[in-house]
Amino acid sequence: MILPIEKWIAEQNFPVEATNLLDEGIICYKSGAYRAGLLFSYLGFEKIIKNRLLDARRPDNIHEGAWGNIQRDVNNDSKWEETVFDTITGFSNMPIFLQDNKKREEMNRHLSYWRDRRNDAAHAKENEINNAHVEVFWTFMQSNIPKLVVRGSRAAILDNIKLHFDSRYTPEGSDFSHIIQQIKHSLYEEDLKSFYKDVKEVFEDLHPFYPFISDSEMNSFWNEIFKLGEPFSTSLVQYFKSEDGADVFIIVIQDFPRHIALFHEEKQFIHNLWYEKIKDFEDPYKIMSALLRNSLIEERNQEEALKKLILNLNNKIPSDGLDFMLLNQYGYLNHFRKLVFGIDSETKTLINDFSWGNKNLNPVRHYLEHNGLDDEVVNSLCRVFMAQPYPDKMCANLKDYFNNHKDIKEEFIRISEGLRATPPTSLGFNS
């Protein structure tokens, strides 16, 4: 049977030496060796804090000499355990961990109690140690490990990020999971939004055009933050909704559109995303399909959302077959046909709109390749390109398309004859 504490440990990615001690404690607990179970669990807890002290930068309130002594002693096999205890319970005038006085005093009382029980277990004292002691200590550990954050951890993490994403010091593509784990174990929830702002500033310093020019590695960093789950993902959602994070959101969600599901409670944000911000995405199909896939657009708004997509295609075609299939299930090609070729529409025919027509050559080709010709489309093309003014780039594009697809060109002629319409010479048809 897997215990809740085992599931919790598996989710934390603690240092191997700490995890091994905690695992030993669980094995002993399951075997009924409760003294050993408590001892190994206590040592595992202290190993976690030891590694945090080693990973952290010197807190501003601690003198260099004192910090150097701490770093030296936690690496000393005969001193490390006592040193970890002292850094948590001592230094009352110059606290190393981010806690107010009341919380620090409470922590000191609890930890002193558990050190006494650890000594009872280690030295076979008469005080009884049973299963309840081990279980309560696990609860204490789960509750307090997130609170034991070293002052200076945030600055140290930002320094590590700066070095990692600077190609002068770290090869591109290098693993940064150690930084993600530092974030997971070294920051308070209330500090996350401001931390994300600091990360963006680091990225901007390293990449002057970020986030206006996307960077796949930096985007992957934000993806890993999303994957940490609560509270990191929720805080990142709030940061991306802010004015400072909005531009980063655009490029990150473009690369990782599945995370749009995390914004499901942000109704106004989602509405504005498809109504207005869809134009800011390099590949708007990805975003629209992600919104529809996650049921984030109400049924009454889906037709309008697809129209907004078509108006803002940026000359892109769907890059993912599954996205294209999904969009078609919601009527994408039918709406495209109506809007672009002016069929059953009271609005201006988009293919004859100079701004849209000259900018969206690829989507029109893509439509013809997947939907072919019909009477209404042929009639629309004959009407639009029979005489100027019409979008010249679109005209040249279609002429090239028909010249390179003889079968489609012959079908166009056949349909136009049935309509008693004249194929436009501007599209490469003989008069």
N, C-alpha and C positions, 0 to 999 in steps of 0.2 A: 504493500500500500504506500502510495506517495503522499507524504505529509505536506500540509500547506507551507511549512518552512522550506521544504525542498523546492517547491514551485517558486517561491519567492527568491531563493538563492539563484536558481537557474535564470531568472529574469534580470539579475543585477549585474552580471559580468564582473564580479569582484576579481582581484588579483588571484592567480592560481594558488599561491601559498595560503591565502586566507580561505579560499573555497575548500581546499583540501582539509584544513583544520575543521571547518564547519561540517564538512561531510563526515569526518571522523566522529565528531560529536553526535551526529544523527545516528550513525551506525551503533555507537555505544548506547544511545538512548533506546533504540529499538531492541537492543540486547539486554536491557535492564541494568546496564552499568551506568547509573545516573551520575555518579561522581565524575567519571571520565567524560560523560556527555557534557556536563556543565563546564568542566575544565577546558575541553577542546573548543567548545562554543565561545567561551570567554576569550581564549587566545585568538580565535578567528576574528572576533570583534576587534580586538586590539590590533591585529595585523592590518585590518582595513584602515583603521585610523593612522597606523604607521605609514602606510603607502600614501595616504592623503598628505601627511606632513612632508614626505619626501618629494611629492609632486608639486607642492605649493611653492609659490614665490614668497620671500620674506615679507610678512605683514609690516606695514609702515610703522606700527607702534612697537615693534620688537627690534632691539638693537642688533646690529650685525653679529656681534660677538655671541650674544645669547642665542640667536638663530643658528649660528654655526655650531654651537654646543649641542643644540637639539638635533640637528641633522647628523652630527657625529654619533650621538648617543643612541639614536633610534636604529643605527646600523651596527651597534655593539650588541652581540648576542647576550651578554650578561646584564645589559642596562636597558634594552629597548622597551621591555614591558613596563618597567617603572617610569621610564621617560614618557611613554604615551599617556599613562595615568596622570602624571604630573602636568602635562600640557593641557589636559582637559580640566583637571580640578584645581591646578595652581594658577599662577600668573594673574591673580585677581586684579592687580593694578594695570596689567598690560595683557588683556585676554587675547589668546591666539585664535579662538574660534568665535564665529559671529553669533554671539548670544548676549542678551541683556542680562543684568545682574540677577534678576529673579530666576530666569531660566537656568542660569549658570549654577546658582545655589541648589536648585532642584536637581540638576544633573549631577552635581557633586555628591549629594546625599544618595541618590540611586546608585551611582557608580561605586561609591565607597561600600555600600551594602553588598554589591555583587563582587567586589574584590574580596571582601571577607568570606563570602560563600565560595569563591574560587579557591581561597586558601584552605577552607574547610575540606574542599574536595581534594586538593593536591596533597595535603598533609594528614589525611585520614583522621581528622579531628572528630570528636564525639557528636557534633551537631549533625543531625540527619540531613541528607540530600536525597530527595526523591524526584519522581517524574515531574511534579508540579514546579519544582525549582527550575528545571531545565526549560519547561514550556514558558514560564513567566519571563525567564531571561531572554528567550527568543522574541517574546513580545516587546520587551524593553529594547532589544537590539533593532528590531524592525521599526520601532517608533523613533528611535534616537539617531540612527545612522544618517538619515537625511538632514538632521539638524546640526550635525557636527561638520560644519563647513569652515575651513581655515581662512582667516582673513588673508587676502592676497591671492586666493585661488582664482578669482575672476581675472585679475590682471595677468596671472600666469597662463591661464587658458588663452587669453587674447594674444599673448606673446607666442604661444605655441601655434596658434592659427596663423599668425603673421609669418612665422618661419616656415610652416608647412606649405603655404600657398605662394611662397616666394621661390620662383624657379632657380634663383641663385643659390639657394640653400637646400632645397628638396626637389628631387626629380618629379616631373609631372606624372600623375597617376599613382603616386605613393599612397599607401593605406593611411587613413586618418581615424580609424576606429578608436584609437587610444584617446583622441581628443573628444570624441563623442562620449566616451565613458567618463572622462573628466567632467564634462558638462553635466552628465546624468547624476554624478555623485557630489558635485561641488557648488551647486547654485540653488538658491531659494526660489520658490515659485514667483514671489512678488518681484524678483529681480530679473526675470527672464526677458520681458519686453525691452527693457533698457539694455540688457546684454545683447539682444539681437540687433539693436540699433548700433551698438559698438562693433559688432561683427561686420555689419554693412560698411561702416566707416573703414575698417581694416581692409575689406575687399576693394573699396574705392581707392584707397591709397596704393594698393598693389596693382590695380587695373583701372587706369584713369577713366575709361569709358564704361566701366561697370556701374549700374546694370543696364545701360542703354545698349551695350553690346554684350550678348550672353556669354557666359563662361561655364562650360559643362561641369568642370570640377567644383566650382563654387556652388552651382545649382545642386550638385550631388550632396554637398554639405547640408544644405537646407532640407533636402530629401531625407537624410539620415536623422535630422532633428524631428521631422514629422514622424518618422518611424519609431521614435522613442516613446510615443504615446503620451498619456497624461502625466504631468501638466504641461509638458513641453509643446505638444502639438496644439493645444488650446491657446496657449500664450502666443504661439507663432501665428495662428489664425488671427488673433487680435492685433498682432504687430503688422501683418500683411494688410489688414483693413485700414491701418493708420496711414496718414499722408506720407510718412517717412518710408513705410514698407510697401506702398502700392506698386512702385516700379519694379521692386524685386519680385513681388508676387507674380507679375505678368510673365517674367522669363522663367520662373521656377515652375509655375503651374503649366506652362507650355511644355516643359520637359517631363513633368510628372502630373498629368491631368487627373490621375486617380485620386489625388488628395483633395480635389474639389469637393468630394463627399464630406469632408470635415467641416465645410462651411454651411451645412444643411440648415442650421438654425439662423443663419444670417440672411433673412428673406430679402431685405432691401439691397444688401450687397449683391446677392445673386441676381436680382432683377436688373440692377445697374450693369452687372457684368455682361449679360446677353443683350441688353438694350443699348448700351453705349460703349462699354469697354471692349466689346468683341472686335472693334476696328483696330485695337492696339496689338492684337496677337498676330504673330507671323503665320501661324497655321490655325485659323479660326475653326476649322472643321473639328480639330481635336477637342477644343474647348466646348463647342456646342454638343458634340456627341457625349462628352463626359457629363455635361449637365443633364442631358436627356437620359443617359444610362442610369444616373443616380436619382432620377425622378425629382430634379430640382426646379423644373419649370412646370408650372401648373398647366393643365390641359388647355384651359381657355387662352393661354398665352403662347402655346407652342407654334401656331401658325405665324404669329407676329415675330417670334424668335427666329424662325427659319427665314423669314423675309429679311430680318436684320443681318443674318448670316450671309445671304446672297448679295446684299448691298455692300458687304465688307469682305469680299473674298480675297482681295489683295493679289489677284492673279494666281492664287494657289488652287491646287486640286487635292482631293483627299489622298493622304499618304498611307493610310491604313485601310485595308479592305474591310475589316470588321466595323470600323467607324462609318465607312460609306454604306454598308448594309444597314446599319442602325439608322442612319439619317434617312435612308430610303423608306424604312418602315414608318417613319413619321412624315413621309411625303416630300422629301427634299427635291427629287427630280421633277415632280409635278409642279411644285412651287417655282422651281427654276424655269421651267418651260413657260409658265404663265407670266412671270415677271420679265424674263429676258426677251422673250419673243412677243410680248404684248397680247397674249391669248387670254380671253375672258377677263381682261384687266382694264380698269379705268385709268390706271396710272401710265406714265410715260414708258414706252418700250425701252428696256435697259440697253439693248444692243444698239439702239439709236441715240443713247445718251453719251455724249462725247467723253465725259469724265469716266464713267463706268466702262463704256465700250472699248475705249483705247487702252484701258488698264487691265482688262480681264480677258485676255486672249485665250489663255489656257483653260479656264473653266468652260468656255463655249465649246472649244474642241473636245474637251472631256465629255460634255453633254452629248455631242453628236456621236462620239465613239460608243457611248453606252446606251443612248436612247434612239439614235438614228434619226431619220427624217419622217415627217408626216405632213399632211396637207396644210395644217396651220403653221408649222414651222417654215415650210417652203414659201407659203404665201407671205409670211412676215418678212423673210429675207428678200423676196422679190420686191416687196413694197419699200423696204428701208433702203436698199442699195440700188434702186433703179435710177435715182438721180441724187446729186449732191444737194444739200450738205448731209454727210454721214461720217461716222468715225473712220478716218482713213486707215489707222492701224488695224482696226478690226476688219475692215474691208480687205486689206492686204493679207491678213492672217487667214481669212476664210478662202480667199482666192488660192493661196498656197495649199490649204487643206484640200480643196476640191481637186486641184491639179495633181496632188499626190495620192488621191484616193479615187481612182477612175470609176470604181463600182458605185461609190457614193455620188459622184458627179452624174453618172448615167441615171441613177435613181432620182436625183434632183430634177433632171430634164423630164423624165417620165411623169413625175408627179406634177410638175408645172404645166405640162401639156394637158393633163387631165383637168387642171384648174383654169386652163386657157390663160395662163400667166406667162410672161416673157422672162426667162432667166436673165439676170443682170449681167451685162458685159463686164461690169466692174469686178465681178466675182470670177471672171475667166471664162464665161460662157460666150459662144459665138452669137452674133446678132442675127 
